[in-house]
């Protein structure tokens, strides 16, 4: 019989192991009907009409109209994972990779663990001009970030609560049980539960901050020159193209200081990007 510590450790390792999804076609996965019907099913009739019209336009390959309708739905109903996902698919069909990436990123901000969205985003990233090589990171660091991307803040908050309840049960078994094996199990399970509870709280805070206060953006301009200072007279450092993902580190007037995954920094006009 496996010890409780070994079981908990196995579950943790399983969570750290990336899932694999086999895909054949070099096009985003489209789930227009099943996905968008759940997005606004409790909304007013006007939203349902817009949704039906958007679905019909997409089905009939009228992607320009579908994109306009999806944008209207987002304006009317606010951020929604399903609408962002379908809008990303629509812009991909329009061959607007930058806007497709923007909406896939916004969808992942609300549901980081969705594999279809992440797969579609990777397809779009392969089509961008700029190939930014991220700085090397330790394997444990990559696992840490990958695990954090598996759920949104609500999911991690619930996980933290469940781990806390398990911790209380383990402490109860440790302090009040008369059986030595139960005391020992309660002790080890309690330690693992405490670690997982703290880890879940960290992930919940991290994903919540990323969703509410986004600091990343997608370059939307076909080409933008990165400057050494927030003005046109600054030295030209390098150029970026649409679809490149950047992190905003500072804002001065109409200029944003950005940082790339490879560590390069510089200033670009705020109008050349859209915040995720």
ChimeraX attribute file (.defattr): number of C-alpha atoms within 10 A of each C-alpha:
attribute: neighborCount
match mode: 1-to-1
recipient: residues
	/A:1	3
	/A:2	6
	/A:3	10
	/A:4	16
	/A:5	18
	/A:6	12
	/A:7	11
	/A:8	16
	/A:9	13
	/A:10	12
	/A:11	11
	/A:12	14
	/A:13	11
	/A:14	12
	/A:15	15
	/A:16	18
	/A:17	11
	/A:18	11
	/A:19	9
	/A:20	7
	/A:21	9
	/A:22	6
	/A:23	11
	/A:24	6
	/A:25	7
	/A:26	9
	/A:27	14
	/A:28	24
	/A:29	15
	/A:30	16
	/A:31	13
	/A:32	20
	/A:33	14
	/A:34	10
	/A:35	14
	/A:36	22
	/A:37	16
	/A:38	11
	/A:39	18
	/A:40	18
	/A:41	12
	/A:42	10
	/A:43	11
	/A:44	10
	/A:45	11
	/A:46	11
	/A:47	19
	/A:48	17
	/A:49	12
	/A:50	18
	/A:51	24
	/A:52	17
	/A:53	16
	/A:54	29
	/A:55	22
	/A:56	17
	/A:57	17
	/A:58	21
	/A:59	13
	/A:60	10
	/A:61	14
	/A:62	16
	/A:63	22
	/A:64	15
	/A:65	16
	/A:66	26
	/A:67	21
	/A:68	14
	/A:69	22
	/A:70	23
	/A:71	17
	/A:72	16
	/A:73	22
	/A:74	16
	/A:75	10
	/A:76	12
	/A:77	15
	/A:78	10
	/A:79	14
	/A:80	17
	/A:81	24
	/A:82	23
	/A:83	28
	/A:84	26
	/A:85	28
	/A:86	30
	/A:87	29
	/A:88	31
	/A:89	31
	/A:90	29
	/A:91	21
	/A:92	21
	/A:93	18
	/A:94	16
	/A:95	12
	/A:96	17
	/A:97	22
	/A:98	28
	/A:99	24
	/A:100	27
	/A:101	31
	/A:102	27
	/A:103	25
	/A:104	29
	/A:105	26
	/A:106	23
	/A:107	25
	/A:108	25
	/A:109	22
	/A:110	23
	/A:111	23
	/A:112	21
	/A:113	17
	/A:114	16
	/A:115	15
	/A:116	17
	/A:117	28
	/A:118	18
	/A:119	18
	/A:120	22
	/A:121	22
	/A:122	14
	/A:123	17
	/A:124	23
	/A:125	18
	/A:126	10
	/A:127	12
	/A:128	15
	/A:129	12
	/A:130	15
	/A:131	10
	/A:132	13
	/A:133	10
	/A:134	10
	/A:135	9
	/A:136	9
	/A:137	8
	/A:138	8
	/A:139	8
	/A:140	10
	/A:141	10
	/A:142	13
	/A:143	16
	/A:144	14
	/A:145	12
	/A:146	17
	/A:147	19
	/A:148	23
	/A:149	19
	/A:150	20
	/A:151	22
	/A:152	24
	/A:153	26
	/A:154	15
	/A:155	16
	/A:156	24
	/A:157	20
	/A:158	15
	/A:159	19
	/A:160	24
	/A:161	15
	/A:162	16
	/A:163	21
	/A:164	19
	/A:165	14
	/A:166	19
	/A:167	23
	/A:168	16
	/A:169	15
	/A:170	22
	/A:171	20
	/A:172	15
	/A:173	20
	/A:174	22
	/A:175	12
	/A:176	10
	/A:177	14
	/A:178	10
	/A:179	10
	/A:180	11
	/A:181	11
	/A:182	15
	/A:183	19
	/A:184	16
	/A:185	17
	/A:186	25
	/A:187	20
	/A:188	19
	/A:189	25
	/A:190	25
	/A:191	15
	/A:192	19
	/A:193	24
	/A:194	18
	/A:195	15
	/A:196	20
	/A:197	24
	/A:198	14
	/A:199	16
	/A:200	23
	/A:201	18
	/A:202	17
	/A:203	25
	/A:204	23
	/A:205	16
	/A:206	16
	/A:207	25
	/A:208	19
	/A:209	13
	/A:210	17
	/A:211	18
	/A:212	10
	/A:213	10
	/A:214	16
	/A:215	16
	/A:216	18
	/A:217	21
	/A:218	23
	/A:219	24
	/A:220	22
	/A:221	16
	/A:222	11
	/A:223	12
	/A:224	17
	/A:225	18
	/A:226	22
	/A:227	22
	/A:228	18
	/A:229	17
	/A:230	20
	/A:231	15
	/A:232	14
	/A:233	9
	/A:234	13
	/A:235	14
	/A:236	14
	/A:237	14
	/A:238	13
	/A:239	12
	/A:240	19
	/A:241	19
	/A:242	22
	/A:243	26
	/A:244	22
	/A:245	28
	/A:246	21
	/A:247	19
	/A:248	20
	/A:249	14
	/A:250	12
	/A:251	15
	/A:252	12
	/A:253	9
	/A:254	11
	/A:255	18
	/A:256	22
	/A:257	22
	/A:258	22
	/A:259	18
	/A:260	17
	/A:261	14
	/A:262	11
	/A:263	11
	/A:264	11
	/A:265	20
	/A:266	22
	/A:267	26
	/A:268	26
	/A:269	20
	/A:270	18
	/A:271	12
	/A:272	19
	/A:273	23
	/A:274	16
	/A:275	17
	/A:276	23
